[in-house]
Amino acid sequence: MVKRSIAPDSRDVARLRRGFQGQILLPEEGAYHQARKVWNAMVDRRPAIITRCASPADVAAAVGFARARDLEIGVRCGGHSVLGLSVPEAGLMIDLSLLRSVRIDPDRRRAWVAGGALLGDLDRAAQPVGLATTAATSPTPAWVASPWAAGWGGWPGGSVLPVTTSPASRW
């Protein structure tokens, strides 16, 4: 299905901004151009709107906004997608880079990791308590995408416990 590529109405964007904890960036705003860049400099797409989410509620609001307007959605965690899939042309980019928290329970040997956390964030939290990851050798990719990008086909069985998601069908 081809998604629409019409710029969102300014009144709709104003409604989205109400209660949004993160940042909403439009093409005419200075921070927009830096926020749309990804690791692969050959990717030069321009989303209609970038939402830099600061909470799960922001993510849900962004998904609902895009679904209601039939906008293509791209999700940026670490910005390392070689194909630039996180940057939809004229769509809505959900940037999780503000959601980088990591909490470690050394006794249970478990980590709670937010969607925008990078492997370096996970390493810095795990190492002081004697834990380590085997996900990759670079600290800059997002932890959530590393096993797939490295060709591993996903996290090994039992390595990831239940995940909190915001299913698009709910919005």
C-alpha positions as CSV (number, residue, x, y, z in Angstrom):
1,M,0.0,0.0,0.0
2,V,1.3,3.5,-0.9
3,K,1.0,6.0,1.9
4,R,0.1,9.6,1.4
5,S,2.7,12.3,1.1
6,I,0.8,15.4,2.1
7,A,2.2,17.7,4.7
8,P,0.2,17.6,7.9
9,D,-2.2,20.5,8.6
10,S,-0.7,23.0,11.0
11,R,-3.8,22.8,13.3
12,D,-3.3,19.0,13.5
13,V,0.4,19.5,14.4
14,A,-0.6,22.0,17.1
15,R,-3.0,19.5,18.6
16,L,-0.2,16.8,18.6
17,R,2.1,19.3,20.4
18,R,-0.4,19.6,23.3
19,G,0.7,17.2,26.0
20,F,3.7,15.9,23.9
21,Q,6.7,15.7,26.2
22,G,9.4,15.4,23.5
23,Q,10.0,17.5,20.4
24,I,8.0,17.8,17.2
25,L,10.1,19.0,14.3
26,L,8.9,20.3,11.0
27,P,11.0,21.0,7.8
28,E,11.2,24.7,8.4
29,E,12.7,24.3,11.9
30,G,16.5,24.4,12.4
31,A,16.8,21.1,14.4
32,Y,14.8,19.2,11.8
33,H,17.7,18.7,9.4
34,Q,20.1,17.3,11.9
35,A,17.4,15.0,13.3
36,R,16.6,13.4,9.9
37,K,20.2,12.4,9.3
38,V,21.2,8.8,9.7
39,W,24.5,6.9,9.7
40,N,24.4,6.3,5.9
41,A,25.0,9.8,4.5
42,M,23.6,8.6,1.1
43,V,20.1,8.6,2.7
44,D,18.7,12.1,2.1
45,R,15.0,11.7,2.8
46,R,12.7,14.3,4.3
47,P,9.9,13.2,6.6
48,A,6.9,15.5,6.8
49,I,7.3,15.5,10.6
50,I,9.8,14.1,13.1
51,T,8.6,13.2,16.6
52,R,11.5,12.9,19.1
53,C,9.5,11.0,21.7
54,A,10.3,11.3,25.4
55,S,7.8,8.8,26.7
56,P,5.7,5.8,25.6
57,A,2.7,8.1,25.6
58,D,4.6,10.3,23.0
59,V,5.2,7.1,20.9
60,A,1.5,6.2,21.1
61,A,0.5,9.8,20.1
62,A,2.8,9.8,17.1
63,V,1.5,6.4,15.9
64,G,-2.1,7.6,16.3
65,F,-1.3,10.8,14.4
66,A,0.3,9.0,11.5
67,R,-2.4,6.3,11.3
68,A,-5.2,8.9,11.3
69,R,-3.5,10.6,8.3
70,D,-2.3,7.5,6.5
71,L,1.3,8.6,6.8
72,E,4.2,6.1,6.4
73,I,6.0,5.6,9.7
74,G,9.7,5.1,10.2
75,V,11.2,4.4,13.6
76,R,14.7,5.6,14.4
77,C,16.5,4.0,17.4
78,G,20.2,4.5,16.8
79,G,20.1,5.8,13.2
80,H,22.3,2.9,11.8
81,S,19.8,1.5,9.2
82,V,22.0,1.1,6.1
83,L,18.9,1.5,3.9
84,G,17.6,4.5,5.9
85,L,14.3,2.7,6.7
86,S,13.8,5.0,9.7
87,V,13.5,8.0,7.5
88,P,10.3,7.9,5.5
89,E,10.0,10.3,2.6
90,A,7.1,12.7,3.4
91,G,6.0,10.4,6.3
92,L,6.4,10.5,10.0
93,M,9.7,9.6,11.7
94,I,9.4,8.4,15.3
95,D,12.8,9.2,16.8
96,L,13.5,7.2,20.0
97,S,16.9,8.7,20.8
98,L,15.5,10.5,23.9
99,L,14.5,7.2,25.4
100,R,17.9,5.8,26.4
101,S,17.4,4.6,29.9
102,V,18.9,1.4,31.1
103,R,18.3,-0.2,34.5
104,I,20.3,-3.3,35.7
105,D,19.3,-5.8,38.4
106,P,22.6,-7.5,39.1
107,D,21.1,-10.1,41.4
108,R,18.6,-11.3,38.7
109,R,21.1,-10.5,35.9
110,R,18.5,-8.6,34.0
111,A,18.4,-5.3,32.2
112,W,15.4,-3.0,31.4
113,V,16.4,-1.1,28.3
114,A,14.4,1.7,26.6
115,G,13.9,1.6,22.8
116,G,16.4,4.4,22.0
117,A,19.2,3.0,24.1
118,L,22.5,2.3,22.3
119,L,24.7,-0.7,22.9
120,G,27.2,1.7,24.7
121,D,24.4,2.7,27.1
122,L,23.8,-1.0,28.0
123,D,27.5,-1.7,28.3
124,R,28.1,1.3,30.6
125,A,25.2,0.2,32.9
126,A,26.2,-3.5,32.9
127,Q,29.9,-3.4,33.3
128,P,30.1,-1.9,36.8
129,V,28.1,-4.8,38.2
130,G,30.1,-7.4,36.4
131,L,27.8,-8.0,33.5
132,A,28.4,-7.7,29.7
133,T,26.6,-8.0,26.4
134,T,27.7,-10.0,23.5
135,A,25.5,-8.1,21.0
136,A,28.2,-6.3,18.9
137,T,31.6,-4.6,19.0
138,S,30.4,-1.0,18.3
139,P,28.8,1.0,21.1
140,T,26.7,3.2,18.7
141,P,24.0,1.0,17.2
142,A,20.7,0.7,19.0
143,W,20.6,-2.4,21.2
144,V,17.1,-3.4,19.9
145,A,18.1,-3.8,16.3
146,S,21.7,-5.2,16.6
147,P,20.9,-8.9,16.3
148,W,18.9,-8.4,13.2
149,A,21.3,-6.0,11.5
150,A,24.2,-8.3,12.3
151,G,22.5,-11.2,10.5
152,W,21.8,-13.2,13.6
153,G,18.1,-13.4,12.9
154,G,17.1,-12.0,16.3
155,W,17.9,-12.4,20.0
156,P,18.7,-16.0,21.1
157,G,15.8,-17.8,22.8
158,G,15.4,-16.8,26.4
159,S,17.6,-13.7,26.1
160,V,14.7,-11.2,25.9
161,L,11.9,-11.3,28.4
162,P,8.5,-9.7,27.8
163,V,8.6,-6.3,25.9
164,T,6.3,-3.4,26.4
165,T,4.9,-2.4,23.0
166,S,2.4,0.1,21.6
167,P,0.5,-1.9,18.9
168,A,-0.6,0.4,16.1
169,S,-4.0,-1.4,15.9
170,R,-4.7,0.1,19.3
171,W,-4.6,3.6,18.0
